């Protein structure tokens, strides 16, 4: 009888250890690349739970999702991406708002700094610039709509450079010449500020275009309880502070 009780206790402890050692996998959008891994590390320090964060571009995430999600428990992507996997029946529960990222205005360090406090000032700065740099991804499409609404889209087309992603946009601005101006997501600008990019402002609220990022738990997750707890952690003041330091509101 004593042996049976001892065995039951040992098995019970083993079960607790297995549960506490469960690892969850998170697929995260590229603009979260600085903040999300830091938060995952803090979560592990506080709970002992491992969180494997895989950051990818929108195109890469779409490929991963089309292939089945690569065993991920959580997806943190744009609202459109979260809505799509919900529509496809791949999600358990509802989506949770994690944060949003606005668009910032940049120049090469050492270049002239134009006034950008208002929509009209930005319009004049863009018209006066030697070149305008913004990507072809989601944030770049928002910038293009802004220029079109300002009625300068066609006027600046010949001097515009449209790299494919954030990294290429930052590199293009750093390697530019003359007085060029660039635009990109604040969280994607932040890692390049020590490399030669100068953030000179963000779009004013009346023309700002935020990209929202929401979390969903895959129905196939075998550690849904841990996944829910991690998403809860993302909303804590400590996590929000880490996100804010990387350009995620």
Residue pairs with C-beta under 8 A, 6 or more apart in sequence:
20 48
20 49
21 48
21 50
22 49
22 50
22 223
22 226
23 49
23 50
23 51
23 52
23 223
24 49
24 50
24 51
24 52
24 73
24 74
24 221
24 223
24 226
24 227
24 230
25 51
25 52
25 54
25 70
25 71
25 72
25 73
25 74
26 36
26 40
26 51
26 52
26 53
26 54
26 72
26 73
26 74
26 75
26 76
26 230
27 54
27 56
27 61
27 64
27 65
27 69
27 70
27 72
27 74
27 75
27 76
27 77
28 36
28 53
28 54
28 55
28 56
28 76
28 77
29 55
29 56
29 58
29 61
29 76
29 77
29 78
29 81
29 213
30 55
30 56
30 57
30 58
30 165
30 166
30 188
31 101
31 166
31 185
31 187
31 188
31 211
31 213
31 247
31 248
32 55
32 76
32 98
32 99
32 187
32 213
32 243
32 248
33 55
33 187
33 191
34 187
34 190
34 191
34 246
34 247
35 187
35 242
35 243
35 245
35 246
35 248
36 53
36 55
36 76
37 53
37 55
38 242
38 246
39 233
39 234
39 239
39 242
39 243
40 51
40 53
40 230
42 238
42 239
42 242
43 49
43 51
43 230
43 233
44 50
44 51
46 233
47 229
47 233
49 226
49 229
49 230
51 230
54 70
54 72
56 64
57 137
57 165
58 77
58 78
58 81
58 137
58 138
61 75
61 77
61 81
62 81
64 70
64 72
65 75
65 81
65 84
65 85
65 90
69 75
69 90
69 218
69 220
71 220
72 218
72 221
73 217
73 218
73 221
73 222
73 223
73 224
73 226
73 227
74 215
74 216
74 217
74 218
74 221
74 227
74 230
74 231
75 81
75 82
75 85
75 215
75 216
75 218
76 98
76 213
76 214
76 215
77 213
77 214
78 138
78 211
78 212
78 213
78 214
79 95
79 212
79 213
79 214
82 91
82 95
82 214
82 215
82 216
83 95
85 91
85 216
85 218
86 95
86 216
89 219
90 218
90 219
90 220
91 216
91 217
91 218
91 219
92 217
92 218
92 219
92 221
92 224
93 216
93 217
93 228
94 216
95 214
95 215
95 216
96 214
96 215
96 216
96 231
96 234
96 235
97 212
97 213
97 214
98 213
98 214
98 215
98 231
98 234
98 235
98 243
99 212
99 213
99 240
99 243
99 248
99 249
100 210
100 211
100 212
100 213
100 248
100 249
101 185
101 186
101 187
101 188
101 210
101 211
101 213
101 247
101 248
101 249
102 185
102 186
102 202
102 203
102 208
102 209
102 210
102 249
103 139
103 142
103 143
103 183
103 184
103 185
103 186
103 202
103 203
103 208
103 209
104 183
104 184
104 185
104 186
104 189
104 199
104 201
104 202
104 203
104 247
105 116
105 122
105 181
105 182
105 183
105 199
105 200
105 201
105 202
105 203
106 170
106 173
106 181
106 182
106 183
106 184
106 189
106 197
106 198
106 199
106 200
107 113
107 114
107 173
107 179
107 180
107 181
107 182
107 197
107 198
107 200
108 173
108 174
108 176
108 180
108 196
108 197
108 198
109 174
109 196
109 197
109 198
111 176
111 178
111 179
111 180
111 198
112 179
113 198
113 200
114 121
114 124
114 125
114 128
114 129
114 179
114 181
114 200
115 121
115 124
115 125
116 122
116 125
116 200
116 201
117 201
117 204
118 204
119 150
119 204
119 206
119 207
122 203
122 204
122 207
123 150
123 152
125 181
126 132
126 147
126 150
126 152
126 156
126 181
127 152
127 155
127 156
128 179
129 159
129 179
129 180
129 181
130 159
130 177
130 178
130 179
130 180
131 159
131 160
131 161
131 176
131 178
131 180
131 181
132 156
132 159
132 160
132 161
132 180
132 181
132 182
132 183
133 160
133 161
133 162
133 163
133 169
133 172
133 173
133 176
133 180
133 181
133 182
133 183
134 140
134 143
134 144
134 160
134 162
134 169
134 182
134 183
134 184
135 162
135 163
135 164
135 165
135 166
135 168
135 169
135 184
136 162
136 163
136 164
137 164
137 165
137 166
138 211
139 166
139 183
139 184
139 185
139 188
139 209
139 211
140 162
140 169
140 183
140 184
142 209
142 211
143 183
143 209
144 153
145 209
146 203
146 207
146 209
147 153
147 156
149 207
161 172
163 169
163 171
163 172
166 184
166 185
166 188
167 188
169 182
169 184
169 188
170 182
170 184
170 188
170 189
170 192
170 195
170 197
172 182
173 180
173 182
173 197
174 192
174 195
174 196
174 197
185 211
185 247
186 199
186 202
186 247
186 248
187 246
187 247
187 248
188 247
189 197
189 199
189 247
190 199
190 246
190 247
193 199
202 208
203 209
210 249
213 248
215 231
215 234
217 224
217 227
217 228
217 231
221 227
233 239
243 249
